[in-house]
Amino acid sequence: MDVQINGPMEERFDEILTPEAVAFVADLHDTFNARRRGLLSLRHDRERRLDEGGALGFLPETREIRYSDWKVAQAPADLQNRRVEITGPVERKMMINAFNSGAQGFMADFEDSNSPTWHNVIQGQVNLADAVRGTIEFTSPDGKEYRLGDTPATLLVRPRGWHLVDRRLTVDNCPISASLLDFGLFLFHNGQALIDKGSGPYFYLPKLESHLEARLWNDVFVYAQDKLGIPQGTIRATVLIETITAAFEMDEILYELRDHSAGLNAGRWDYIFSFIKKFRNRPDMVLPDRAQIKMTVPFMKAYTDLLIHTAHKRGAHAMGGMSAFIPSRRDETINDIAMAQVHEDKERESRDGHDGTWVAHPDLVPVAAEAFDAVLGDKPNQLDNLREDVVRTAESLQEIDIENAHISRAGVRINVDVGIRYIASWLSGNGAAAINNLMEDAATAEISRSQVWQWVRHSAVTEHGRLIDASYVRGVADAVMDRIEEEVGPDIFTHYRFKEARDLFEEVALGEHFSDFLTLPAMELLD
């Protein structure tokens, strides 16, 4: 194999990109990339059938898996209690704060909250290696020191999705699978070290669209464990159910990963994006303002109820969704309102039967913990809550009857504003952007641009009767750009690439053809 590293070698990168580690990830790519590409083709085949009037439903060929009696492997000791997990990018200071937050778990993210600059990708691996060995520390420019506390959260790692490649490392002139790069480097350097500490290499798997994609991951796990001499079943993975197609295959996904499974997670923001994406050409499936798509609307409640029922039936954890609020340091009124909403959301999740939940900021950890403590008490989880009241129907997963649904002018503006601001942040190397007291990531930016695309596509109108067309959206973008430049000043406006961000937003929100992911064209602009 001809393996080339095309990204710059910064300080300590040689500790990660060793000849042995690079050979390992290149071998994974060489062994599995053809299957990965074939599965991506199957995604497009399914989308084409939907565009031609096909329907989503449960797979008849896997009916026996859904209705037979089997369970996944029991969770290891440090994944039994997962009542609060905090997530964030693989940035050094944020990682230390997350480990010390009091949460049971920390998901270190190479995906939606990480801008995949070469620096972020490889420095993130350096940071993880230090964290696993307990040596991670950071000193801020003002001299403040950050170190791990005595009881850091259990580490889980989210690699990038199957659809992404990384051109900074090529195998026989082919950009390497970003999934296999992130997974392989972490496992190679840290798998045995984690086992020696009494833990293990734990992962979150993003954006799966079928059980065949889960099967691919399972085969990667088996192959990698054999190559590194790690006992089979040591790797554990929680699958984010964040596509509408995966919601129809939850039993099958758990079955494929049953010896390596750590549960299912309700990836709510990507799920909404997927819902819009899959039904983008259906005028009867146009969704209202993002703010109205709450977890209690029919299709979202049906999805999370089915996730809990399915996971618990198979002995797997059912993790709740993200609370993305960032507390304000200036406005306690905003905090009081938002904290009450977060607590209500976590109370609902715990009562519904989730075993734990996600937060984006350390200040939300005690709020979420209080809600789950009230339901769980001394129990580590509620796997015994089988939710036998849940009825599995294809119709319920696609029911969009939302009371008083409408599209507001503010809803259009917010989507344009969040889309442009987030893309500018991402292009500047920051994938976790604080916007309007929310931690926005690629998933929420995807909702923003896909809603605009859907509204324009189907000539939707606002509640005041204004046609949402390309001209209207560009006018909103003009106003957003003026406001941003006024807020940040011309120098920062230019430095953070807002004009490029606006152009890219309009490309993915107003283009004739729907781009599968905004990060695909964005990668062409990334350093």
Salt bridges, closest charged atoms under 4 A:
GLU10 OE1 - HIS119 ND1 2.68
GLU15 OE1 - ARG12 NH2 2.99
ASP27 OD2 - LYS227 NZ 3.64
ASP45 OD1 - ARG48 NH2 2.37
GLU47 OE2 - LYS278 NZ 2.69
GLU47 OE1 - ARG280 NH2 3.77
ASP51 OD2 - ARG280 NH2 3.79
GLU85 OE2 - ARG82 NE 2.72
ASP109 OD2 - ARG158 NH2 2.75
GLU111 OE1 - ARG158 NH1 3.42
GLU111 OE2 - LYS207 NZ 2.57
ASP112 OD1 - LYS207 NZ 3.00
ASP130 OD2 - ARG12 NH1 2.81
ASP130 OD2 - ARG92 NH2 2.80
GLU137 OE1 - ARG147 NE 3.25
GLU145 OE1 - ARG147 NH1 2.77
ASP166 OD2 - ARG160 NH1 3.05
ASP166 OD1 - ARG168 NE 2.44
ASP182 OD2 - ARG160 NE 2.79
GLU209 OE2 - ARG43 NH1 3.86
GLU209 OE1 - LYS278 NZ 2.96
GLU213 OE2 - ARG43 NE 2.85
ASP219 OD2 - ARG35 NH1 2.84
GLU249 OE2 - ARG46 NH2 2.87
GLU249 OE1 - HIS211 ND1 2.67
ASP251 OD1 - ARG314 NE 2.84
ASP251 OD2 - ARG392 NH2 3.18
GLU252 OE2 - ARG66 NH1 2.89
GLU256 OE2 - ARG215 NH2 2.80
ASP270 OD2 - LYS207 NZ 2.99
ASP284 OD1 - ARG282 NE 2.88
ASP305 OD2 - LYS301 NZ 3.09
ASP305 OD1 - ARG387 NH1 3.24
ASP345 OD2 - ARG268 NH2 3.14
ASP345 OD2 - LYS346 NZ 3.45
ASP345 OD1 - ARG348 NH2 2.69
GLU347 OE2 - HIS343 ND1 3.72
GLU347 OE1 - ARG351 NH1 3.98
GLU349 OE2 - ARG268 NH2 2.88
GLU349 OE1 - LYS346 NZ 3.41
ASP352 OD2 - ARG348 NH1 3.43
ASP355 OD2 - HIS312 NE2 2.65
ASP363 OD2 - ARG329 NH1 3.35
ASP363 OD2 - HIS361 ND1 3.97
GLU370 OE1 - HIS343 NE2 3.57
ASP373 OD1 - ARG83 NH1 2.61
ASP384 OD1 - LYS379 NZ 3.47
ASP389 OD1 - ARG387 NE 2.88
ASP417 OD1 - ARG421 NE 2.86
GLU440 OE1 - ARG290 NH2 3.40
GLU446 OE1 - ARG449 NE 2.75
GLU463 OE1 - HIS406 NE2 3.81
ASP469 OD1 - ARG466 NH1 3.94
ASP478 OD1 - ARG502 NH1 2.85
GLU487 OE1 - ARG421 NH2 3.09
GLU487 OE2 - ARG483 NE 3.23
GLU500 OE1 - ARG497 NE 2.82
GLU506 OE1 - ARG474 NE 3.53
GLU506 OE2 - ARG502 NE 2.65
ASP516 OD2 - HIS44 NE2 2.72
